[in-house]
């Protein structure tokens, strides 16, 4: 029953490689997460095919308890090792990684990480700081599938035993037929839910992480298992195996090529990924599994190369371990190449350790002791005691992480502090305005002229800035460099809100001679109309600087990038308008966004000075140009 089918290990390694590449180099393979679908399809096929074999195997009959035990033995040792390693590594990474750690850990241990990610709106492309255990959403979904499908198999097997008590072959064919039709049904329902959800505006997190939309690949695997099989084959399979191997090989190569094309062209944020991308990938998973199974019958002498078989064996452990290692190392000052090298090397060694040493010591399963190195085989009792002590120490480290985890991200604290300081400054400014109004009532005409002179003088120094969270996060540094300036920022502020804010500044006499508009990370398609309104709104004698926005996670055709491309034309059109091209500067210094959400650069110490320098250069160019007439 431990039969390994030829070429299936190659499929597993293919899926494993594109998922890891997506995690480590997202920009190079933006839809590498499609590899998870193939992982799920392989799992569904192998589990169902083995159960079908056991129906006619008199030596091993299927039971629900042994089924759950085998699934636990497959998943838990590697998961435990990953938690131990990450609990230690997190002491050396950014404190932001441990925010909400107790709930992240609960999601892992309760196999509900996918639900946690839906609630928190997170992903591998999460805002501000990645979740160190986000990758275990696949493990959660796999456990949900095991329980759901195991219950169905239990019912089918018991009912078939009553229906065909004396003939195991008839019993198997009946179960195979039921699995075939159930698989079609369970493929159709989540596919339709994904389609309707994408058009009705359901959140990307729900579409990506929900059991109701992402469990289809498992049933692709069960469908192929019902149509083919492992040791005991479906009747039509032998007929299909008589077809030309060349045709089977062409289907296989074409499916792999199209799979890679989709992985390069689609992405997490594109609507097309959810409207048809996942469906096409499921079709490709079917073709890959089916063609590989038929090819293994057509070329019975073939098998996977030994390195491929080894990589397949360590793929589960590598998948679990590489992500927390990469996330922690990325939060340090190590260069990106160093992070990649250390991630791949340490994940490879630890996944080998998991396969050869850790699993045999933890499971105590017959036959697994043969994996142990000779020195450990001779001292198994001492080795097991050492493993137990390791788990105890890891438990202490994990509890320490739970109790010392910060309550909020450093960026959130900074934004909160900046917002609070802004409110204080607003109160001070309001007090100054009230005192000025009282004085103006007493001195009437004489004071009015004096106030106008003071306002003109105030507008001649410093600048007024209207911004969102990008500039708000470095507000203190901006005011330190330009002390006479006024910074009005708010988290998630849209460009179309700027005209009302500027009118308020004009009416209160607070608008300075220089106006800087640092918005656009949140923008609607009518950005040109809003920009023109701002230009026409400011009074004579004013100079305007527009700061172009940047977000590496946005697709090229997004409104944000269209607005950034539009701003140079606005500068050419109006002599008193200047562009601070933060979009271009960010592209030239992309390293400041390593370990961030792609828009906020505060995680890197060189980000704020670069932003200040960009503003300063734009201000210098603006003063060389005429003000608005």
Buried (B, 14 or more C-beta within 10 A) or exposed (E): EEEEBBBBBBBBBBBBBBBBBBBBEBEEBBBBBBBBBBBBBBBBBBBBBBBBBBBBBEEEEBEEEEBEEBBBBBBEBBBBBBBBBBBBBBEEBBBBBBBBBBBBBBBBEEBBBBBBBBBBEBBBBBBBBBBBBBBBBBBBBBBBBBEBBBEBBBEBBEBBBEEBEEEBEBBBBBBBEBBBEBBEEBBEBBBEBBBEBBEEEBEBBBBBBBBEBBBBBBBBBBBBBBBBBBBBBBEEBEEBBEEEBEEBBEBBEEBBEBBBEBBBEBBBBBBBBBBBBBBBBBEBBBBBBBBBBBBBBBBEEEBBEEEBBBBBBBBBBBBBBBBBBBBBBBBBEBEBEEBBEBBBEBBBEBBBBBBBBBBBBBBEEEEBBEBBEEEBEEEBEEBBEEBEEBEEEBEEBBEEBBEEBBEEBBBBEBBEEBBEBBEEBEEEEEEEEEEBEEEBEEEEEEBEEEBEEEBEEBBEEBBBBBBBBBBBBBBBBBBEBBEEBBBBBBBEBBBBBBBEBBEEBBEEBBBBBBBBBBBBBBBEEEBBEBBEBBBEBBEEBBBBBBBBBBBBBBEEEBBBBBBBEBBBEBBEEBEBBBBBBBBBBBEEBEEBBBBBBBBBBBBBEEBBEBBBEBBEBBBEBBEEEEBBE
